């Protein structure tokens, strides 16, 4: 009989993928891509008796990160280390898909500017189809004790293509602005966002931007996913 996969995380789109996996003996999935770090840490002990664990980490495409982003990576390492203390833990490194840019999209619509951490000529974006296939393959392989492709070459799309879609869908001139991490943090706090939340958003975003393009065979599909997602916000 198939059993529901235990998901420790905050992303509903990942939870929905897991709901459809249908595995007899599924692993516990710990999704470290979350702004609620304290909540996730509190849940880790529940995986101590699990026989199989899968940790989802964010893909890193930026070669020049700030202390904020370095702290986030160190926290991710701590989570992985803790899980490995409990027993065998598989790791999936997952690039961003459109839902992972939700907060940035909402701010761009509100303020007519898509603020990105420098250098941000390109951003991490894979299609929903590729994301689903990666998660399902990792869960199935972990359950079976088999190997799986734990990461893919992080893919990118031009930041300017994102602002063109936003401008077109909302009939507004939404521009892309690249700022230093500290300045983007100040912008978020000034806009009324909490200091700690702003810090976490900036540090997570910095991992997902790049100065150079990275080969993305499904880039057009990813951009179409982005357009459809934004269109539903009108």
Backbone torsions as a table, in degrees:
resi	resn	phi	psi	omega
1	UNK	NA	135.1	179.1
2	UNK	-70.1	142.5	-178.3
3	UNK	-120.1	142.7	178.9
4	UNK	-64.9	139.8	179.0
5	UNK	-78.3	130.1	176.1
6	UNK	-75.9	123.6	-177.0
7	UNK	-118.3	120.8	174.9
8	UNK	-108.7	101.1	-176.5
9	UNK	176.8	-174.3	-172.7
10	UNK	-126.5	4.9	-176.3
11	UNK	-100.5	112.0	-177.1
12	UNK	-63.2	-32.7	-178.5
13	UNK	-69.9	-28.7	174.4
14	UNK	-74.5	-41.9	178.2
15	UNK	-59.1	-38.4	-179.7
16	UNK	-66.5	-37.0	176.9
17	UNK	-63.3	-43.7	-178.1
18	UNK	-65.8	-33.4	179.3
19	UNK	-61.7	-24.7	-176.2
20	UNK	-99.8	2.2	-176.5
21	UNK	-68.4	-42.7	177.5
22	UNK	61.8	68.5	-177.0
23	UNK	-117.9	144.4	-179.1
24	UNK	-68.7	-45.5	-178.1
25	UNK	-129.5	75.4	-173.1
26	UNK	-74.4	156.0	175.4
27	UNK	-81.4	165.1	168.2
28	UNK	-80.1	129.6	-179.3
29	UNK	-105.5	120.8	177.8
30	UNK	-108.1	116.0	-177.7
31	UNK	-102.1	105.1	-176.7
32	UNK	-83.7	2.6	175.2
33	UNK	-86.6	85.4	-175.9
34	UNK	-151.0	149.4	174.4
35	UNK	-88.2	-15.5	-180.0
36	UNK	-95.5	72.3	-175.8
37	UNK	-64.3	-41.5	-178.4
38	UNK	-61.8	-42.1	179.6
39	UNK	-62.3	-39.6	180.0
40	UNK	-67.8	-43.3	179.7
41	UNK	-58.7	-40.4	-179.7
42	UNK	-63.7	-26.2	-177.4
43	UNK	-88.5	-13.5	-173.2
44	UNK	-58.9	-35.4	-177.6
45	UNK	-60.6	-23.9	-179.0
46	UNK	-69.6	-13.2	179.1
47	UNK	-91.3	-2.3	-173.6
48	UNK	-58.3	-36.4	-176.8
49	UNK	-96.3	1.9	179.6
50	UNK	-71.4	147.6	178.7
51	UNK	-88.4	-22.2	-177.5
52	UNK	-139.3	135.4	-179.1
53	UNK	-133.7	142.6	174.3
54	UNK	-128.9	123.1	177.7
55	UNK	-103.6	130.1	175.4
56	UNK	-102.4	122.3	177.3
57	UNK	-116.6	156.3	178.4
58	UNK	-78.1	146.3	173.6
59	UNK	-72.5	147.4	-179.8
60	UNK	-116.2	119.2	179.4
61	UNK	-114.6	-8.4	-178.9
62	UNK	-91.0	132.6	-179.3
63	UNK	-93.8	-9.3	-175.7
64	UNK	-130.5	92.6	-174.2
65	UNK	-108.2	157.3	-179.5
66	UNK	-85.7	175.7	176.6
67	UNK	-61.2	-34.8	178.3
68	UNK	-58.4	-49.4	-178.6
69	UNK	-68.4	-36.0	177.8
70	UNK	-62.9	-38.5	177.2
71	UNK	-63.8	-38.7	179.0
72	UNK	-65.0	-42.6	178.6
73	UNK	-63.9	-38.0	178.3
74	UNK	-64.8	-38.6	177.3
75	UNK	-64.1	-41.6	177.7
76	UNK	-60.9	-40.9	177.8
77	UNK	-62.5	-38.0	178.9
78	UNK	-64.1	-42.0	178.3
79	UNK	-62.2	-46.2	-179.9
80	UNK	-62.7	-42.8	179.7
81	UNK	-61.7	-41.8	179.8
82	UNK	-63.2	-43.1	179.4
83	UNK	-64.0	-38.8	-179.7
84	UNK	-67.3	-24.9	175.2
85	UNK	-65.8	-28.8	179.3
86	UNK	-77.9	-25.4	-177.6
87	UNK	150.5	-167.6	-176.4
88	UNK	-58.4	131.8	-178.9
89	UNK	-135.7	124.1	174.6
90	UNK	-91.7	153.5	-177.4
91	UNK	-127.4	131.5	173.5
92	UNK	-114.0	122.9	175.5
93	UNK	-96.5	113.4	-169.7
94	UNK	-114.9	120.0	175.0
95	UNK	-66.2	166.9	-179.3
96	UNK	-74.3	144.3	167.7
97	UNK	-117.2	-178.6	-167.8
98	UNK	-58.6	-39.6	-178.1
99	UNK	-62.1	-25.1	-179.2
100	UNK	-75.4	-8.8	175.8
101	UNK	-103.3	15.0	-174.3
102	UNK	-53.0	-52.1	-176.9
103	UNK	-62.3	-41.3	-179.5
104	UNK	-68.7	-37.1	177.4
105	UNK	-63.6	-46.3	-179.4
106	UNK	-60.7	-41.2	179.5
107	UNK	-68.2	-37.4	178.9
108	UNK	-64.1	-40.1	178.2
109	UNK	-66.1	-40.0	-177.4
110	UNK	-71.7	-43.4	-172.8
111	UNK	-106.9	1.8	177.3
112	UNK	63.3	26.5	175.9
113	UNK	-148.6	134.2	179.2
114	UNK	-97.6	96.4	-176.0
115	UNK	-82.2	127.7	-179.7
116	UNK	-132.5	148.6	176.6
117	UNK	-70.5	136.9	175.5
118	UNK	-57.5	144.6	5.1
119	UNK	-85.1	-30.2	169.3
120	UNK	46.7	41.2	169.5
121	UNK	-75.4	-26.1	-179.9
122	UNK	-137.1	152.9	178.7
123	UNK	-127.7	153.7	178.3
124	UNK	-69.8	126.6	178.0
125	UNK	-160.6	119.2	172.4
126	UNK	-116.5	163.8	-179.2
127	UNK	-73.8	158.3	176.5
128	UNK	-62.0	-36.7	-179.9
129	UNK	-61.6	-47.0	179.9
130	UNK	-65.0	-40.2	177.5
131	UNK	-59.2	-47.0	-179.2
132	UNK	-62.3	-44.2	-179.8
133	UNK	-62.8	-39.5	-179.6
134	UNK	-65.9	-44.8	-178.6
135	UNK	-66.6	-46.6	-179.0
136	UNK	-61.8	-42.0	-179.7
137	UNK	-64.3	-40.5	-179.2
138	UNK	-67.2	-41.9	179.9
139	UNK	-66.2	-46.7	-179.0
140	UNK	-62.9	-42.8	-179.1
141	UNK	-67.9	-40.5	178.7
142	UNK	-62.3	-42.9	179.0
143	UNK	-61.8	-35.7	-176.6
144	UNK	-90.4	-4.0	-177.0
145	UNK	71.0	25.2	-177.5
146	UNK	-103.8	167.6	177.6
147	UNK	-80.9	155.7	175.1
148	UNK	-149.5	164.4	178.3
149	UNK	-74.9	103.7	-171.9
150	UNK	-75.4	-13.6	178.1
151	UNK	-155.8	163.3	172.6
152	UNK	-125.8	163.3	174.3
153	UNK	-61.2	117.1	-177.5
154	UNK	-53.8	132.5	-175.5
155	UNK	-105.6	154.5	-176.3
156	UNK	-135.1	159.5	169.2
157	UNK	-132.7	153.1	179.7
158	UNK	-62.9	136.2	178.0
159	UNK	-60.4	-34.3	-179.8
160	UNK	-65.1	-30.1	178.1
161	UNK	-67.8	-30.1	177.7
162	UNK	-68.2	-45.0	-179.5
163	UNK	-68.8	-30.8	176.4
164	UNK	-64.4	-41.0	177.8
165	UNK	-65.2	-46.4	179.5
166	UNK	-60.2	-44.4	-179.4
167	UNK	-64.0	-41.6	-178.5
168	UNK	-67.6	-45.0	-176.0
169	UNK	-68.5	-33.2	-176.9
170	UNK	-106.6	5.0	178.7
171	UNK	51.4	44.2	-179.8
172	UNK	-132.3	158.2	174.0
173	UNK	-90.5	89.3	179.4
174	UNK	-98.7	116.6	-175.3
175	UNK	-101.1	163.5	176.7
176	UNK	-103.2	130.8	-179.9
177	UNK	-127.3	130.5	-179.0
178	UNK	-105.5	125.8	-175.4
179	UNK	-134.2	162.8	176.7
180	UNK	-69.9	151.6	-179.3
181	UNK	-51.3	-43.7	-178.6
182	UNK	-65.0	-35.3	-179.5
183	UNK	-72.7	-38.0	177.7
184	UNK	-65.8	-38.6	175.5
185	UNK	-58.2	-46.5	-179.8
186	UNK	-62.6	-39.0	178.9
187	UNK	-61.4	-44.2	-178.7
188	UNK	-66.1	-43.4	179.6
189	UNK	-64.9	-42.2	178.8
190	UNK	-62.5	-33.0	-180.0
191	UNK	-76.6	-3.0	175.8
192	UNK	105.5	4.2	179.6
193	UNK	-83.5	145.9	-179.7
194	UNK	-60.8	150.2	-175.9
195	UNK	-61.6	-47.8	-176.9
196	UNK	-68.2	-40.2	177.8
197	UNK	-63.3	-43.7	178.6
198	UNK	-59.9	-43.3	179.9
199	UNK	-60.2	-41.9	-177.9
200	UNK	-71.3	-36.6	178.2
201	UNK	-65.8	-43.9	-180.0
202	UNK	-64.0	-45.3	-177.7
203	UNK	-65.9	-37.5	178.6
204	UNK	-70.2	-39.7	-179.4
205	UNK	-65.8	-34.9	-176.0
206	UNK	-63.0	-26.5	177.3
207	UNK	-71.3	-20.4	-169.2
208	UNK	-108.1	17.6	177.9
209	UNK	-124.5	155.6	-175.9
210	UNK	-148.0	154.3	176.8
211	UNK	-85.3	-23.3	-177.6
212	UNK	-123.3	153.6	179.3
213	UNK	-73.8	148.0	174.2
214	UNK	-120.8	134.7	-174.9
215	UNK	-47.1	128.6	-177.7
216	UNK	-136.5	89.1	-177.4
217	UNK	-63.7	-21.6	179.6
218	UNK	-110.6	27.9	-177.3
219	UNK	-60.2	-42.4	-179.0
220	UNK	-65.8	-38.7	177.3
221	UNK	-65.8	-38.7	178.5
222	UNK	-65.2	-40.6	178.7
223	UNK	-67.9	-35.0	177.0
224	UNK	-67.6	-39.1	173.4
225	UNK	-57.7	-42.6	-179.7
226	UNK	-62.8	-45.7	-179.3
227	UNK	-61.1	-45.1	-179.3
228	UNK	-65.0	-38.7	-179.9
229	UNK	-64.8	-45.8	-179.4
230	UNK	-66.5	-38.2	-177.9
231	UNK	-59.7	-32.5	-179.7
232	UNK	-71.5	-11.7	179.9
233	UNK	-86.9	-7.6	-177.5
234	UNK	-72.4	NA	NA
